[in-house]
């Protein structure tokens, strides 16, 4: 039987969240963030700087486009979507160091991180239920 500490250490080795991904990117860590959703979902908005590779294309595209040895973070829509797990499995099968961003694009947006679409890069307001909403005071 697996002990609790081993379980959580293993879980954290395969998962990350929007806050940690944002912090890693801000710190200049070399992450390849991959949106594994459909083209229609990608067009609605994505993590700023992510690349689009539907999970069904990973086996053929990843070896040509992403160097093996890269640290990859995949995401899908939300906690109710399993495309991120499908994408992570594909990358893992190919030998990549991959983690799934739990919460997906939904939590990235709700926490107020940069979102990109055809109109450029935007930040939506922080949802106080998922992120720290800083109150601005008047000077």
N, C-alpha and C positions, 0 to 999 in steps of 0.2 A: 504494500500500500504506500502511496506517495504521501509524504508529509506536507503540511500546509505551506511551510516556507519554500519548499521545492516547487510546489504547485504555483505559487505566486511569482517566484523568480522565473519560472518557465513561461508563464503567461506574459510577463513584462518583456521577455525576450522576443515575443512574437507580436505584441501589440504596442501601440503608442496612441496618443490622443492629439487633438488639435493644438492644445496649449504647448505640448512638448515639441511638436513639429514646427510650430511658429518660432519657438525659442531657438531651436536648432538652426533653422534657416537664418534667423536674425544674427546668430552667432557665427554664421559663415560655414556651418558644417556642410559637407558634400553629400546632400541627399538628392535623390531623383524622386520627385513626387509624381505619381502616376494616377490619373483619373481613369478608372476602368468602366465608367458608365457609357451609355449610348451617346451617339453624336448629337442627338437632340438635347440631352441633359447637359452635355459639355457646352453647347451653344447658350444655354440659359445662364451659365456662370460656372466658374471653376476656381480652385485655389490658384492664386496668382503665381505664375511661374511653373505650374504643373504641365505635364505633357499628357496628351490624350492617347490612350491605347486600350480599346475595349478588351475585356478579359478574354474574349474568344480569339483575339489577334496576338496575344502575348507570345505564344509558342513560336510563331513565325517572325514577328517583328522585333521582339526584345533582343535576341542575339545580334541583330544587325544594327540596332539603334542605341542600346544601352550596354556599355562595357561590363562584362562579367567582373565581379568584384565590387561593383557599385552598391551602395546602400540604397535600397528602394523602399518607399512608403507608398502603399496603395490606398485608395479610398473609393467609396461609392456614395450613394445618396445619404443614408442615415442609419441609425441602429436597426431599422426594419428592413435593411437591404443586405443580401449576402453576396453581392457581386465583388465586394472587397475581399472576402474570403476566397472566392473563386480566383480572383486575380493573384492573391498572395500564393495560393497553391500552385498556380502556373509558374510564377517567378521562382518559388522554392524548388519546384521540379527541375527547373533549368539551372539551379545552383546559386541563385542570387541570395544575398543577405536581405531579406524582405520583412517588413512589418506592416500590419494593417492599422490604419488610423481609425480607431473606434469612434463612433459618432458620425463619421463621414462628413460630407460636405455640409450637411445640416448644422452640425455643431461648429464647424469652421466659421460659417456665416453667423450663427447665433453668438459666438464669442467675439465677433467684430473684427476678424482678421481680413486681410486684403482679398478681394474677389475680383476676378477678371472676366470680362465679356467683350463683345465686339465694340463696345463704347469705351473700353479702357479698364483701368483699375479703380475699384471703389471700396469703400468700407461701409458696411451697414451698421446701424446702431447695435450696441451690445444688448443682448437679452439678459436682464438681471437674474433670470432663473438659471442661466448656464455660464455666465461670465461676470466679471467684476465691472459693474457700471460705475464709472467715475463721475461724480457730481462736480460740475464746474461751478466755482464760486465767483461772484463779481468782485473785482478789485476796487 
